[in-house]
């Protein structure tokens, strides 16, 4: 699920960096209760989730995570042989936790659904907002606790369709049509008006004719240096 944080405008990337560091730290903050929950969880489901996390890692880290999965499973199976009512069970659980390395702790945390924040994105077109992919609203709100510049979490999650519309930018060429009058914003003809005679969407270029010269000469320029002055139908 994708949720939206309201943040101080201009601080979106700062907040994203702070959140990433917090989430990375929290992933390794595993308690003995988490170990207990992982032990109780069905092994097949647990292995599927931990393998999912391992395979999502960058190539250089993936092997270490994949190798950690059977190690975690072995330690949890050893714990299952202990009687929860016995006096040494608590110590065995604590020993299991103490023996986990950071990668193994992250696998445990992921298996029991702890710190279920998967991704963050600060969009240039969304000043004052930050996107977060999370397992649910509770996880999204918990991650935002005590983070400077986060003002709140929008209660309604964003749909995939809404996100797709946001990230798939409309090509600049589609904003103009043949015969539109435009103004050049830079280059040797800065400030001049021109009429579009051809549009190349692939190269994001337009060919224009200057309207305020005695002999119109076609000039090919980048779309990024023009702005609409008058629509063709109004010209």
N, C-alpha and C positions, 0 to 999 in steps of 0.2 A: 504494500500500500504506500502511496506517496502523499506525504503531508507537507504543509507549508508553514514555515516559521516567519513571523513578523519580526524584523530586525531593524536596528538603526540604519538609515540610508547611508551608504558609503562604507559600511562596516561588514558587508556580506562575506567577503573573502576572509576577513580577520576572524569572524565567528566560525566560518567553516573550518579554518585551520585549528582553532581551539577545540572544536567538537571532535575533529579527527584524532587529535592527541588524547582527548578524554576517552573516546571510545576505544582506542588502541590500548590504553591503560586498563580500562574496565574489563576488557576481554580477558585479561589475565588475573583479575581479582576474583578468584574462585574460592568458595567456602566449602567446608565439610558437608554442608547441606546440599550443595550442588553435586558433590560427589555421590551423595546418597540418592539424589534424584536421578542422576545418570545411571546408577546401579539398578534402580527400579525400572527404568525405561526399557521397553522392549529392544533387545539387541539389534534386530534387523533394522528397525526405524532409526536407532541411534547411529548405526554404522552408515546407513544411507546419508544421514545428515552430515556426519563428520567427513565422509568421502566427498560430499557436495562442497563443503568448505575447502577441503584440500585441493580439489580440482579447480577451484575458483582463484587459487593463488597464482602470482606471476610464475613463469617457468622456473626461475632460479630458486624459488621457495617451495615449489609444488612437491618435489621428491621428499623433502624433510617432513612435510605435513602427511603425505601418504604413508611414510614409514612410521609416523607417530600413531596412526589409527590402530594398528594391531597391538601396539604397546599399551595404549589406553584400555583397549578391550581386555587385555590380559590382566591388568591391574584391577579392573572392575570385576572380572570373573573371580579373581582371588578373594576379593572382598565379599563376594556373594557366598563364599564357602564358610564365612564366619557367622555365628549365631548372633542376630541383632540384640538378643537378650543377655548375651554373655558380657562379663565385666571388661574383657579386652576389646570389645567391638569398637568402642569409641576411639581407643588408641589406634586400632588397625585403620580406621577411617582417616584419622589425622596423619598417620604414617603414609597412607596412600596419597593424600593431598600433598604432603611434604616432598614426596618422590617425583611429583609431576614437574616437567620442565615447562617453560613459557608456552611452547607450541602445544603441548599436551593439555595445558590448562585452557587454552583457547578452544581446543576441540571439545572439552567438557562443557565450557560455557555455551558453545554453539549448540551442542546436543540437547541441552536442557532449555534452550530458547532464551538464554540470558543475554542482555545487551544486544537485542535483535535490531540493530541499525545497520543497514547494508550499504548505503551510498548517500553522498551529499552532493549538491550542485548549486553553485552561485551563478545565476544567469545574468548576463549583461543587460538584458531587456527587462529585468525584474528588480529594479532598485527597491530596497527595503524588504525583500523577501528572500528566503532560502528554502530550497527543496530538499526533503529528506525521505529516503525510502526506508520503511520500517515494517516490522511484522504486524504492528497494530498501533492504535492511538496512544495507549498507555506507554509503550516503549518510546514513542516519539516524544511524549511529554517528559518522561523521566530523563531522557538524554539532555533535555534543555534546561534542567534544574541548575540554578546558580551559574549559568553561562552569561557573562556580560553582553549587553546589547540585544539579547533576545527578549522581545516584548510579549510574545505569546505564540500560540499554535492555533491555526485556523481549524475549526472543528470538523469541517467537511474535507475528506481526502480528495486529492486530484485524480481524475480518471486518466487512463492511458491515452484516450482520445484527446483530452485537453493538453496533456504533455506533448503528444506528437505534434499538435498544432503549434505549440510553443517553440519546439526545437527545430522543426522543419521550416526554416525561413523561406519566405516567398522570394524567388529571384528578383533582383532589382529591376531587371529588364521588363518584367511583367507589370511594373508600375507605370511604364510609358507605352505610348502607342505611336505609330507612324503619323506624322503631321502635327504632333504636339509641339508647342513652342516652349523651349527651355532656356534657362539662363546658365551660362558657364561660370563656375565658381572659382576656377584657378587656371593657370596656364597663360599663354600670351593673349588669349581672347577673354580673359576674366571680365565679367560684367556684361558681355555681349549677349544678345538674344539670338537664338537659332531655331530652325525647324528640323525635326527629325525626319530623315528620308529613308533610313534603314536601321534595323536593330539586329544585332548578333548576340543572342542569348547565351550561347556557349562561351564566348569570349568576354561577355558582359561589356560590350562596346556598342556605340551608336555612331552612325554617320549623320552629320548635320550640315545644313547650309546656313551660314550667317544671314540674318534678315536685314541687317543695317549697313550692308555694303553694296556698292554699285554692281559688282559682278559676283554673284553667289559662287563660292568655291566649296565643294564637299570636303569636310574635315572629319576624320574618324577619331573619336575620343572615348575614354572610359566613362561608363555610366556613373561612377562614383563622384565625378566632378561636375555633374549637372543637377539642376533641380527644376521641377515643373514650374513654368511661368503661366502657361495658358493651355487648356485642353484643346485638342484639334477641333472639336465641335463648337468651341467658343471663339476660335481664332477668326 
